[in-house]
Amino acid sequence: MKPCLKTLTFLFAGLVFIAGTGGIMPAFADSTDTVAQIDSGRTAWMLVSSALVLLMIPGLALFYAGMVRQKNMLNTILMSFIAMSVIGVEWILVGYNMVFGTSIGGLFGWSADGFALQNITWDSATNGVPTLVYVMFFGKFAIITPALISGAVVERMKFSVYVLFILLWSILVYNPLAHMVWGPGGWLLEKGVLDFAGGTVVHISSGFSALVLAWLFLKKRIGYPEDQMRPGSLFQTLLGAGLLWVGWFGFNAGSAIATSDDFMLRAGLAFTNTQIAASVAGLVWISIEYALHRKPTSIGLASGMVAGLVGITPGAGHVSPLAALIIGAVAAVVCFAAVIVKRRFSYDDALDVFGVHGIGGLWGALATGLFASVGTGHIGLFSGGDTTQFLLQLLGAITGIVYAIAGTVLIAFFVNKIIGLRVSLKQETLGLDLTQHGESSLTRI
């Protein structure tokens, strides 16, 4: 105990020293000029949007956990919740700086004084809102993206290794890609690639990374696909889907912060398009199920809703409501097809992360190039006959796919060689709740 206390004493003393020299304390400059730059309405909406996007993490946890077997439900929920802590800290230390710092070759950002937000004063403003609110909003995107990947690796990946993987993946894959698309001086941003709320940055990157892990590294779960793997709680899945839908309004409409002139108008458009795409996609998905099997399912409705939300994300603030209707409907069709095709290729993406997020994000990115008509440098192919924006969207999508796959392969290869990604046969059989956490969600009488 004494060595431990001594170490903590030294750490505390070090922090006090740094704080005393101004190293980790915010600068208190004259805030009069900054207050004049703050738009109260915009700031209020960004605070609400940040909370809504964070709400998506519990929503995702319930959505995923309800679809796995009961012996793995707690582990699955924790895979989403742990991202809130791990990536929440990483984003503050280096993530925000890598995405929005001074661009280095258009590939990633970095500022010498940007570690742990030291270059941001408490009273600074960005796009009409306090900069720290801006930091928090985009930090939620950084959290949910690696959490999405967990759906492909549930029921067989070591929890400790998952934590290490999402940390490395966020630093080496997410942050550079987010800078390329959203960061000042980012390569794809400068080219004119559009990604309103994360089609490439969030969904393509997580979806294709999930495919790599499930297909190349973790392989199939024991008994898949021969054994029936009954969902633990479809009630949870539907509740999670509902929370995701609610949170997605902050995800998409909050992303209008990137526009400085027509913020509220663009937010209103994104809000409307989000509702439209999710509604029609859920309806189309269960209609396909009814046509094929005469049994529309709860998982089908939930999956369709999410597919529509994913599909509209890249162009939420760039397309018309009619285009959103088309994008949502097609998203349901292509994602449904991707889920069915999975069986043909015999890979075990347990919760269809690739089929819904990878394919849905790809469709949404390309659809933006087809239907863009609002606030862009180029009009979409179907909106005005101009191929320029579609080709730019294709460039952005290909870049996201290639970079995510390459980065994930490298990270997974080395982590697998050094530690191993998968739990043992015995642990998988007993369930990850018990073997990874010493807990159980099974009801005991």
N, C-alpha and C positions, 0 to 999 in steps of 0.2 A: 504493500500500500504506500509506503514512504516514497519509493522511487516514482510511483505514479503521481503522488501529490506534488513532488518536486518538479516533475515535468509540467504539470498543469500550472504550477506557480510561475515557471519560466515563460510559458506560453502567454499567461495572463499579463505578466510584466512586459513582455514584448509588445503585446497589443496596446497596452497603456502607453508605452513609449511612442509607438507609431502614431497613435491617436493624438498624443500630445504634440507631436511634430507636424500634425496636419495630414499625415499619410492616408488615414482612412476616414477622416472627418470631412463632411461636406463644407464647401466654401460658402460663406455667408456674405454675398455681395449685395449691393444695393438692388433691391428687387422692383423698384418703381417702374423702370422701363419694361421689365419682363411682364409685370401685371397688365400693362397696357396691351401686350401682345396676346394675352390669353383670351380665348373665346370660351365663355362659360358654358354655352350650350354644347359645343364640341367636346369640351373637357368632361362634362357630365356623361355624354354618350360614350366616350372612350372608357370611362371608369366602369360603366355598366357593361360595355362590350367585353372588357377584360375579365370581369366576373363571369359573364356568360360563357366565354371560351374556356375558362377554368372549370365551369360546371360540366363541360363536355368530358372531362377526365373521369369523374364518377359515372357519367352516362356511359362512356366507353367501357368502364370496368364492369358495370352491370350487363351491358350488351354482350360482351365477350363471355363473362362468367356464366351467364344463363345457358350458353350453348355447349359448355364442356360438361364432362361427367362430374358428379357430385364430389368425388374424391379429389378433384383438382380445382374446385371453384374458388377457394381462398387464394391459392397460388395465382390464379388468373387475375383476380381482382388486384392483388398486390403488384402484379406486373405493370398495371396502369398507375396505381397510386405511388409506387416507388419512383416513377419518372417525375412526379411532382417535386420530390425532394432532390433527387440526383441532378436532373436537368435544371431544376430551379436554382441550385447553387452554381452549376456550370455556366448557366446563362449570365449570371451576375459577374462571375470571375472573368470569363473570357468570351462567352458566346456573343453577347451584344457587341463587343468590340470587334469580333471577327466578322460579324454581319454588317454592321453599320460604321465601322471605323474607316480610316483612310484606306482607299483601295490600293491593293498591291497587284498590279497587272490585270485588274478586273476580275481576279479569281477569288480573293478573300480580302477582308479588311483587317487593319491593325493600327492602333495609335499607341505610341510609346507610353502615354499616361492613362491609357484606357483600361488597365487591369482593375477589376472590381469597381468599375464606374468612377474611378478617381477623377476623371476629366469632366464629370457632369455635376454641376452645382445644383443645389436643391431648388433654386429659383430660375433655372434655365427653361427655355421653351423650344418646342419643335412643332412645326405645322399648327401653331395655335393652341397647343396643349402643353402642360408641363412635361419636360423631357422624360422625367421618371415614369409618368403615365405611359408614354410612348414605349419606354423600355419594358414595362410590365405587360403591355398588350402583346407585343411581339414575343415576349418570353413565354406566353401561353402556347403559341404556335410551336415553339421549340420543344415544349413539354409533350404535347399530344402526338407529334410526328413519330418519335421512336416508340411511343406507347402503342401506336397502331400496329407496328411490326409484331408485337407480342401475339396477336391473333393467329399468326401462322406457325408459331413455335410452342404453343401451349401444350401441356401434358407430357412434355419430354425434355425441356431445356432446364439446365441447372439455374436456379434463381441467382446465385452469386455471379455466375458467368453472364447471365442476362444483364445484370446491373453493370458489369464491366463493359459489355458489348454496347449498350445504349450510350454510355459515356463516351467511348471511343468513336462510335458512329456519329454522335452529335457534333463532336469536335472536327472530325475528319471528313464527314459527308454532308451533314445538314448545314453546318455553318458556312462552308464555302459555297454550296449551291444556293443558299438563301442570299448570300452576298451577290452572287452572279445575277440573280433575278431581281432582288429588291434593294441591294446596297448601293449607295452613291458611288458611281464609277464602275458598277458591276458590268461585266462583259455582255450578258444577255439583256440587261436593262438598257444599256447604251445602244444595242442593236435594235431595240424596239419590241422585244418579246413581251407579251402581256401575260400577267398572272395576278389577277386581282386579289385573290385571297389564298393562293397556295396549291393550285392544281399540280404544278410541277414541283414546287418546293416541298409540299407536304405529301400529296397523294401518290404521285409518280415515284418519288424517292422511297417512300415507305413501302409501297406496293411491290416494286421490283426488287427491293432489298429483301422483303419477306419471301418472295419467290426463290431467291438465291439460297436463303437459309433453309427453307423447307425442302427444296429439291436437291441441292448439292451437298448439304452438310448434315442436317438432322435426320433426313430420310423419313420413313413412315413410322407412325405410332404402332406399337405392338397390336396385332390383330386387324389393322386397317388394310383394306376396306371391308374385309370379310365380316368382322364382328360388328354388331350394332352398338353404336356409341351414343346412347340416349342423352339428350340435353338435360342438364340438372334442373333448370327452371326457366321455361319459356316466358313466364310472367316477368322475370328479371330482364330477359332479353327485350321484351316489348317496352318495359319501363325505361331501360337504357336507351332504346331507339328514340323514345319520346324526349328524353333529356338531351340527346344529341341534336335533335331537331330544334329544340328551344335554344340550345347553346350556339347552334350554327348561325342564328341571326346576328349574334355578336361577332362570330367568325367572319361572315361575309359583309354585313352592313358596317361593322366596325372598321373594316379594311379601307373604307372610303377616306380614312385619315391621310392616305397617300396623296389625295388631291387637295389642293390649297384653295381652289376657287369655287367649286360647286359641291362642297363636302356633303351637306345635308341632302341635296338633290340626288347625288350619287348613292348616298346611304339608303335613301328611300327606294331607289331602283333596285339595289342589291337585296334589300329586305324583301321586296315584292317577288323578285325572281327566285329567291331562295324558297319561299312558300310554294310558288307555282311548280318548280322543278321537283321538289320532294313529293308534292301531292300527286302529280301525274305519274311519277316513277313508281310509287307504291301501288297505284291502281293498275298500271301496265303489268307490273311483275305478277300480281296475284291473278290478273286476267290470263296471262300466259300459263300459270299453274293450273287454272281452271280448265283452259282449253286442252292441256296435255293430260291432266290427271283427275279433273273434276273435283279437286280438293284444294282450294286456296288455303295457304298455311300462314300461321303467325310469323314464322321465320321469314317466309316469302315477303310478307307485307313490310316487316322491319328492314329486310335487306333491300327491298325496292326503294323505300324512303331514303336510306343511306346512300344508295347508288345515285339517286337524283340529286341529293345534297352534294355529293362528290363531283358529279358531272357539271353542275352549275358554278362551282367554286371559282374556276379560273376566269370566267367571263361575267360574273354576277353583276358587276357595275359597268359592263361594256355592251350588253345585248338587250334587246327589247323583251317585254313580257311574252310575246308570241314566240320569239326565239327560245326563251327559257322553257316554254311548254314543249317545244320540239326537242331541245337538249335533254330535258328530263325523261321524256318518253324513250328516246334512243338510248340513253344511259341504262335504263332498265333492261332493254333488249340485249345490248352488248354485254352487260355485266351478267345477266342470266345465262347467256351463251358461254361466257368465260367460266362460270361455275360448273356448267355441264361438261365442258371440254376438259376440265381438270381430271375427270375420271379416265378419259382417253389417254392422257399423258401419264397417269398413275403417279402423281406426286401428292403429298399430304400437306396442303395448305389448310390447316385444320378449320379455320373460321373464314376462309375465302378472302383474305386480305388482298391478294393479288387480283382476284376476279372482280372485286368491288372497288378497291382503291387504286390499284395499278391500272386496270383497264378503264375504270370510270374516270380517273384523273387524266389518262391519255386522251380519251374521247373529249373530255371537257376542254383540254388545252387546244386540241385541233378544232373543236367546234367554235371556240373563240375566234379563230381565224376565218371561220365560215360565216359567222353571224355578227361579228363586231360592227357596231353602228354608232356607239356613243363614246365620245371623249378619247378617241384613238388617232394616231397619225395616219392610219390606213383603214379603209372600210373593208369589211369581210368579203369573202368571195361571193357568197350568196346575197349579201346586202348591196354590193356595188360592183361586183365583177372584177375586183382587184385581187390578184393572187399574192400580193406582197405580204400581207399580214398572215395569211395561211402558211406561207413558206417560213416566215419568222417563227410562227408557233410550232411548226414541224422541227425547226432547228432547236428551239428550246426544249421540246419533248425528247428529242434524240439525245441532247446533251444531258438532260436529267436522267434518262434511262442508263446511258453508258457510264456516267459518273457514279450513280448509285450502285450499279452492279459491280463495277470495278472496285469501288471503295469497300463494299460489303464483302466481296470475295477475299480481299487482302486482310481485312480485320478478322473475319471468321476463320480464315486459314491459320493465322498465327495464334489466335486465341484457342482454337481447337487443338493445335499442336502442343501448345504449352499447358493448357488446363483441361481441355475437353469440353465440348458443348453439351453433351447429352448425359442425362442421369443413367444410373445402372438399370439393368433389367428388373431387378427386385424393387428398386425405388419406383420405377414407372408402374409396376404392377400394383404396389401398395397405394400409390397415389402421391402426388407432390405436396398436398396439404400436410400430410403426416410426415413424409420423409424430408421435406425441405424446410418446414416451419414448425413441426411438432404440434400442429393444430388440426382440427377437423371441422368441416361444415356439416357433417352428417348428424342428423337429429338422434340424440340418445334418450331412451326412455328408462 
